[in-house]
Amino acid sequence: MRKKLILLTILCLVLLLVGCDTNTDVKVYEDTEEVTVTHVEVERTAVVTDIDLETNIISFRDCINTEDFQLIYHGGVSVLNTYGRDIGISGIGNGSVVDVFYYSDTEKIVSITLNDKTTVLKGITKFSADPNSGTAKYKGTSCSLWEDVVAYDGDKLLDIKEVNTEDQVTLSIFGGKLVSVVIELGHGYVRLVNQDTYVGGMVEIGYDVIVPVTSDMLVAVREGKYTLRIYNGNYSDSKPVEVRKGKEVTVDLTDIAIPTGTVTFNITPADATLYVNGEEQDDFAYTNLYGTYSIRITCEGYNAFNGSFKISQPVNTFDIELKENEDLKETTEETTETTTETTETTTETTGTTGSGDTTQENTTTEKPGTESSSTTSNTITIKGPAGVGVYVDGDYVGLAPVTIPKVVGTHTITLYKTGYLIKSYTITAVDNGENDEHTFPELTSVFDALEE
C-alpha cells in the first residue's frame, strides 16, 4: 500500500513537471544586430510663408527655384540669427529669409538660421512696386522685383499692389532681388468735411502727406496720431487727428473755417476802376475770406496802382491815392531816354486806416500755365469693381468705370463704397503711348469682415 502511494506521488510530480515545461517555453534569438537609421540632411534658402504652431507645420518658398514646401517643426529646433544667437521661433515671421536644415526622409526641421546674405531694410517709407516692369522703388533707389515676391500685413498675405506708399515696411533683398515686403505700420484714411473755405489750398497730414484741398477727398495716411495742418493763402489752422489701420476718420473743419472780412477802399480819384484778383469790382468794397489778394487800380491820366492787400480782420479800410502821369513823366525824363513804353510807379503805398495793408509793387506778367510734362495724351481707366467711388491720390474722380488723364508716376487708387471696407492699391503709370486699364477685386462688406 505504501509503495502504491509513493508511485502515485511520483506520477503526479512527473505530470506536473511536464505541464510546466509546456507553458513556459522561452525563445532565445541568437546573432541579433543593432540597426542604425541614417537621415539625409538637406539645406535650402527660402522665404517663410506661414508658421502654424497648432499643427507644427512651417511653410516656405524656395528662393532659388520658387518651389513651395512644408516642413515639420518641434520645440527642439534651434532658431538662430545671423550671429548664431538663439532667437527662438518668435524671432522669425512671414517674409523672413532663412537657411532651413531638415531631414529629407522625415521632413523634420533640424535648425533654422536667418540668411546672412540677405539685405534687410527696416522703416522704409514711400515704397512702391510695379510688377509689370519688375521693379520696386524706395528712398530714390530701385531694385529688381522677384517674380514670386511675397507681401504680408501680419499673417495676411497681400497682393504687392496693396502695399501703399504711406505704409512703413521692411524689405528683404536676396540675390539682388526684392523677395519679401512686410508692413510694419499700415495706413488708414482721412476724409475732410466742411472744408469749402480751404478748397484750393493745401493740407498736411502725418509725416509726408501734403495734398491739395478739394471738395471731396479721401486721403491714405500712415496709422498714428498727428496734427492736421491746413492752409489757404496766408491763413492756416490745425486739428489733432488719429489714424487707425484700415479705418476711415472724418475731420470736420467747421470750427476752423476761414473767417470772412470786408475791405473798404478810399480811392482818389473817385472815378478810378478797382480790380481784385484780376476781376473788376462794381464798387470800392470787397468781401472775402481772410488772406492776401492782388489789387490793381486804374484811371485815365493817372499811374496804375499794382499791389496786394491782406484781409485779417472783419472790417478793414485802406486809403489809396493815385499819382498823375505827369509825375512819372518828369522822373523818367531825368534818368532815361524817351521811350514809347508805359512805365508804372513802384512806390510802396500803405493804407493807414484799419488793420490791413496794401503794397504797390512792380508789374509782372505771369506766363500762362502750361500742362505738366508728366501728363500724357493717354488715359487710365478704372474699370471695376463697377459702382464703387474712385479716388486718385486722395481726389474723387467718379464711380467705376471711370477714365482719367494718364499722368506719369506712382498713384494711390482708393476704392470706397458705403457698407464696405475701404481698399487702396498702388499703380505705376509710364509714358508708353498706351491707355492703361485696371480692374480690382470686389470690396469686402463690413458684415463679412466681422464674421472673419
VOGU-3710 file (C-alpha; in Angstrom, 3 decimals, decimal comma):
1> mrkklillti> 0,000/0,000/0,000  2,752/2,277/0,920  4,554/1,516/-2,330  1,399/2,429/-4,281  1,221/5,805/-2,550  4,845/6,526/-3,342  4,376/5,586/-7,020  1,217/7,740/-7,239  3,047/10,706/-5,774  5,945/10,320/-8,236
11> lclvlllvgc> 3,483/10,101/-11,146  1,764/13,332/-10,103  5,095/15,122/-9,869  6,052/13,935/-13,351  2,745/15,120/-14,815  3,131/18,451/-13,070  6,644/18,958/-14,389  5,586/18,083/-17,924  2,751/20,650/-17,770  5,061/23,393/-16,528
21> dtntdvkvye> 7,575/22,779/-19,288  4,812/23,136/-21,929  3,634/26,566/-20,699  6,999/28,257/-20,005  8,932/27,762/-23,230  11,382/30,725/-23,780  12,586/31,528/-27,259  16,132/32,759/-27,484  17,326/34,677/-30,550  20,969/34,443/-31,355
31> dteevtvthv> 23,141/36,718/-33,609  20,854/39,777/-33,113  22,272/43,025/-34,813  21,548/46,607/-33,726  20,029/48,563/-36,651  21,052/52,286/-37,128  18,854/54,590/-39,242  20,818/57,237/-41,257  18,984/60,534/-42,157  19,977/62,681/-45,128
41> evertavvtd> 20,147/66,342/-44,108  19,151/68,991/-46,690  19,734/72,759/-46,664  17,572/75,276/-48,562  17,389/79,067/-48,604  13,756/80,112/-48,558  11,219/82,737/-47,553  8,968/81,833/-44,636  5,365/81,989/-45,886  3,430/80,579/-42,920
51> idletniisf> 4,060/79,424/-39,350  1,325/77,199/-37,892  2,277/76,195/-34,347  -1,035/74,374/-33,839  -0,125/71,780/-36,465  3,652/72,363/-36,113  3,928/72,997/-39,852  6,074/75,776/-41,330  5,655/76,706/-44,994  8,446/78,036/-47,192
61> rdcintedfq> 9,092/79,321/-50,727  12,485/78,350/-52,136  14,487/81,429/-53,169  16,279/79,530/-55,942  13,580/77,550/-57,742  10,464/79,275/-56,252  9,103/75,887/-55,088  6,672/75,959/-52,150  7,259/73,299/-49,497  6,275/72,448/-45,915
71> liyhggvsvl> 8,292/71,014/-43,049  7,594/69,695/-39,545  8,641/71,872/-36,614  9,155/70,799/-32,984  10,289/72,544/-29,832  13,820/71,184/-30,058  14,581/73,044/-33,304  17,204/75,773/-32,879  16,359/79,102/-34,483  19,401/81,360/-34,870
81> ntygrdigis> 20,102/84,881/-36,079  22,954/85,712/-38,457  25,365/85,837/-35,489  24,480/82,318/-34,336  22,457/83,516/-31,359  19,317/81,583/-30,478  16,267/83,820/-31,060  13,503/81,237/-30,814  10,652/80,702/-33,248  9,249/84,137/-32,376
91> gigngsvvdv> 12,404/85,657/-33,852  11,253/84,888/-37,396  7,996/85,556/-39,174  6,302/85,594/-42,533  8,650/87,179/-45,055  11,870/86,200/-43,246  14,597/84,775/-45,489  16,204/81,767/-43,783  18,516/78,823/-44,294  16,489/75,803/-43,205
101> fyysdtekiv> 18,117/72,428/-42,463  15,901/69,333/-42,400  15,822/65,557/-42,924  14,692/64,691/-46,418  13,101/61,360/-45,408  11,048/62,618/-42,446  10,738/66,307/-43,493  11,528/67,277/-39,916  13,382/70,542/-39,343  16,803/70,327/-37,731
111> sitlndkttv> 17,580/74,061/-37,488  16,655/77,449/-38,925  19,095/80,345/-39,403  18,408/83,829/-40,737  20,208/84,072/-44,075  23,317/86,259/-43,735  23,406/87,151/-47,429  20,005/88,850/-47,295  19,834/92,638/-47,029  17,066/93,595/-44,603
121> lkgitkfsad> 15,889/97,216/-44,714  13,557/98,355/-41,938  11,481/101,510/-41,527  11,171/102,105/-45,272  8,531/104,611/-46,456  7,331/105,735/-49,880  7,785/102,202/-51,215  6,152/101,219/-54,490  6,343/98,179/-56,762  5,478/97,749/-60,421
131> pnsgtakykg> 5,043/94,057/-61,305  4,670/94,950/-64,990  8,207/96,320/-65,204  9,563/94,027/-62,483  10,962/96,879/-60,412  10,460/98,347/-56,955  11,374/101,812/-55,666  12,231/103,141/-52,226  14,105/106,212/-50,995  15,072/107,148/-54,537
141> tscslwedvv> 16,533/103,683/-55,127  15,214/100,996/-57,439  15,771/97,239/-57,459  14,537/94,177/-59,302  11,351/92,511/-58,147  11,374/88,742/-57,615  8,672/87,189/-59,780  7,308/85,342/-56,731  7,709/88,214/-54,253  5,539/87,922/-51,147
151> aydgdklldi> 3,948/90,751/-49,153  2,496/90,462/-45,664  0,481/92,534/-43,250  0,949/90,442/-40,114  -0,211/86,941/-41,065  -2,250/88,200/-44,019  -0,810/87,585/-47,484  -1,247/90,607/-49,763  -1,046/91,395/-53,429  2,082/93,544/-53,815
161> kevntedqvt> -0,160/96,317/-55,228  -1,967/96,501/-51,877  1,148/97,904/-50,215  0,504/101,650/-50,011  3,167/104,306/-50,416  2,158/105,575/-46,956  2,902/102,222/-45,299  6,110/101,730/-43,354  7,670/98,438/-44,408  10,563/96,001/-44,016
171> lsifggklvs> 12,194/94,886/-47,269  14,257/91,698/-47,742  16,577/91,606/-50,749  18,248/88,326/-51,725  20,391/87,798/-54,797  19,794/91,389/-55,903  16,015/90,947/-55,969  13,305/92,029/-53,582  11,801/88,791/-52,276  9,533/89,981/-49,449
181> vvielghgyv> 7,745/93,058/-48,097  6,383/93,139/-44,559  4,219/96,019/-43,352  5,361/97,491/-40,030  2,820/100,318/-39,912  -0,213/100,241/-42,178  -2,479/103,032/-43,363  -5,936/104,369/-42,701  -7,979/107,080/-44,383  -8,758/110,713/-43,580
191> rlvnqdtyvg> -11,872/112,351/-45,006  -12,318/116,128/-44,769  -15,796/117,651/-44,438  -16,878/121,302/-44,419  -13,565/122,282/-45,965  -15,067/124,691/-48,526  -13,106/127,720/-47,311  -9,853/125,826/-47,806  -10,540/124,434/-51,289  -7,625/125,417/-53,489
201> gmveigydvi> -5,238/125,422/-50,539  -3,135/122,590/-49,115  -3,427/120,131/-46,238  -0,603/118,361/-44,399  -1,312/115,126/-42,526  1,233/112,840/-40,974  4,850/112,538/-41,942  4,755/113,398/-45,602  1,169/113,708/-46,836  0,851/117,129/-48,479
211> vpvtsdmlva> -2,035/117,321/-50,940  -4,344/119,974/-52,441  -7,679/120,532/-50,720  -10,616/119,561/-52,932  -14,358/119,458/-52,396  -14,361/115,654/-51,996  -11,231/113,955/-50,802  -10,237/110,730/-49,045  -6,532/110,566/-48,243  -4,483/107,496/-47,292
221> vregkytlri> -2,333/108,241/-44,223  0,015/106,048/-42,186  -1,503/104,921/-38,891  -0,660/107,117/-35,918  -1,500/110,360/-34,105  -0,837/113,609/-35,968  -1,544/117,299/-36,182  -3,502/118,067/-39,341  -2,402/121,423/-40,737  -4,459/123,127/-43,412
231> yngnysdskp> -3,957/126,468/-45,119  -5,242/128,618/-47,939  -3,273/131,692/-48,897  -1,795/133,194/-45,740  -4,424/131,716/-43,436  -3,802/128,414/-41,668  -5,117/126,359/-38,777  -4,752/122,864/-37,343  -6,563/119,983/-35,656  -5,426/116,748/-33,997
241> vevrkgkevt> -6,224/113,508/-35,798  -5,688/109,821/-35,031  -5,450/107,414/-37,946  -6,089/103,711/-37,395  -5,115/100,988/-39,840  -7,851/100,163/-42,323  -10,258/102,673/-40,773  -11,735/105,955/-42,001  -11,659/109,020/-39,772  -13,726/112,104/-40,603
251> vdltdiaipt> -12,282/115,518/-39,768  -14,878/118,298/-39,589  -13,331/121,702/-40,329  -16,387/123,766/-39,412  -14,772/125,101/-36,230  -11,625/126,250/-38,038  -13,229/127,556/-41,231  -11,526/130,659/-42,584  -13,338/133,812/-41,362  -14,685/136,449/-43,744
261> gtvtfnitpa> -13,743/140,125/-43,727  -14,780/143,233/-45,647  -12,400/145,810/-47,095  -13,449/149,371/-47,933  -11,125/151,277/-50,265  -10,998/155,075/-50,136  -9,582/155,717/-53,603  -8,598/159,042/-55,112  -9,726/159,891/-57,794  -13,223/158,596/-57,162
271> datlyvngee> -13,786/157,570/-60,786  -10,964/155,018/-60,731  -11,582/151,345/-61,571  -10,752/148,662/-58,973  -9,638/145,106/-59,835  -9,202/142,381/-57,179  -7,500/139,158/-58,259  -7,982/140,311/-61,836  -11,765/140,826/-61,564  -13,308/144,269/-61,906
281> qddfaytnly> -15,321/145,369/-58,854  -18,619/147,282/-59,003  -17,673/149,467/-56,061  -14,849/150,094/-53,638  -15,943/147,476/-51,103  -14,725/143,889/-51,234  -15,726/140,914/-49,026  -13,906/137,581/-48,920  -12,040/135,119/-46,718  -9,063/136,144/-44,607
291> gtysiritce> -5,988/136,109/-46,793  -3,918/138,066/-49,289  -5,299/139,317/-52,606  -3,856/141,138/-55,597  -5,125/144,621/-56,440  -4,970/146,894/-59,473  -6,416/150,394/-59,714  -6,522/152,346/-62,974  -7,797/155,733/-64,039  -7,220/157,745/-67,201
301> gynafngsfk> -4,478/160,320/-66,648  -3,053/158,539/-63,611  -0,407/155,934/-62,990  -1,874/152,481/-62,382  -1,581/151,068/-58,884  -0,498/147,406/-58,689  -0,045/145,606/-55,415  -1,715/143,426/-52,816  -3,754/143,708/-49,638  -4,481/141,430/-46,735
311> isqpvntfdi> -7,794/140,708/-45,029  -7,033/139,902/-41,414  -9,993/141,426/-39,550  -13,784/141,536/-40,012  -13,560/145,213/-41,098  -10,616/146,751/-42,980  -10,184/150,183/-44,585  -7,460/151,328/-46,978  -6,705/154,814/-48,341  -5,092/154,855/-51,798
321> elkenedlke> -4,292/157,948/-53,864  -3,182/157,545/-57,469  -0,438/159,762/-58,867  -0,881/161,751/-62,045  1,094/160,643/-65,093  2,986/163,949/-65,147  4,906/162,997/-62,008  6,132/159,791/-63,592  6,976/161,522/-66,867  9,248/164,071/-65,170
331> tteettettt> 11,066/161,353/-63,243  11,565/159,245/-66,346  12,995/162,108/-68,427  15,715/162,702/-65,843  17,010/159,117/-65,879  16,241/157,541/-69,248  15,806/158,312/-72,906  12,344/158,851/-74,287  10,532/155,540/-74,688  7,229/154,547/-76,152
341> ettetttett> 6,606/152,039/-73,353  4,311/152,948/-70,477  6,065/152,711/-67,106  4,195/152,319/-63,869  5,311/153,591/-60,476  6,900/151,207/-57,984  6,391/153,395/-54,941  5,109/151,487/-51,930  1,832/152,810/-50,583  0,398/151,688/-47,304
351> gttgsgdttq> -3,077/152,446/-46,041  -3,122/153,994/-42,583  -6,702/153,246/-41,645  -7,710/149,834/-40,346  -5,544/146,830/-39,546  -4,752/145,677/-43,067  -2,225/146,996/-45,533  -1,789/147,414/-49,265  1,534/147,214/-51,026  2,305/148,546/-54,505
361> entttekpgt> 4,890/146,584/-56,450  6,422/146,213/-59,892  4,032/144,950/-62,505  4,952/141,453/-63,595  3,395/139,449/-66,342  2,864/135,845/-65,331  3,345/133,322/-68,068  0,258/131,282/-68,822  0,247/127,918/-67,088  1,445/125,044/-69,227
371> esssttsnti> 0,415/121,450/-68,979  2,714/119,387/-66,779  5,280/117,400/-68,750  4,201/114,328/-66,778  0,704/114,450/-68,235  0,356/112,339/-71,385  -2,217/112,231/-74,149  -3,306/108,797/-72,939  -5,748/107,760/-70,236  -6,145/105,490/-67,213
381> tikgpagvgv> -9,435/103,648/-66,821  -10,529/102,097/-63,540  -12,984/99,506/-64,805  -14,050/97,807/-61,616  -15,487/96,904/-59,275  -18,360/98,671/-61,016  -20,181/101,292/-58,980  -17,508/101,987/-56,362  -16,264/105,513/-55,730  -12,755/106,033/-57,075
391> yvdgdyvgla> -10,222/108,394/-55,502  -6,903/109,046/-57,205  -4,224/110,342/-54,845  -6,988/111,386/-52,457  -9,124/113,269/-55,001  -12,540/111,900/-56,005  -12,810/111,249/-59,764  -16,130/109,397/-60,067  -17,747/105,960/-59,974  -16,099/102,992/-61,674
401> pvtipkvvgt> -15,809/102,553/-64,564  -14,140/105,949/-64,798  -11,443/107,326/-67,096  -8,893/109,994/-66,158  -5,880/111,578/-67,887  -2,744/109,493/-67,647  -0,107/111,186/-65,506  3,294/109,519/-65,340  4,263/108,327/-61,873  3,046/106,308/-58,902
411> htitlyktgy> -0,563/106,792/-57,831  -2,761/105,590/-54,989  -6,146/104,300/-56,147  -8,655/104,220/-53,283  -11,983/102,425/-53,677  -14,929/103,418/-51,484  -18,499/102,209/-51,123  -20,884/102,606/-48,206  -21,117/99,403/-46,182  -17,825/98,033/-47,486
421> liksytitav> -14,212/98,154/-46,295  -12,126/100,833/-47,985  -9,348/99,433/-50,136  -6,381/101,100/-51,811  -3,907/99,964/-54,445  -0,705/101,417/-55,834  -0,304/101,684/-59,603  2,524/102,977/-61,762  1,873/104,862/-64,998  4,575/105,139/-67,663
431> dngendehtf> 4,673/107,203/-70,838  4,467/104,329/-73,310  1,858/105,751/-75,666  -0,794/103,335/-74,401  -4,009/103,658/-72,410  -3,998/101,781/-69,097  -6,891/99,771/-67,660  -7,197/98,388/-64,140  -9,785/96,086/-62,605  -9,530/95,395/-58,882
441> peltsvfdal> -11,146/92,696/-56,705  -14,607/93,244/-55,248  -14,721/95,116/-51,946  -15,400/93,200/-48,731  -18,634/94,088/-46,958  -18,415/95,235/-43,351  -20,653/92,333/-42,253  -18,430/89,723/-43,909  -15,382/91,296/-42,274  -16,996/90,989/-38,837
451> ee> -17,608/87,290/-39,357  -13,991/86,571/-40,220
//
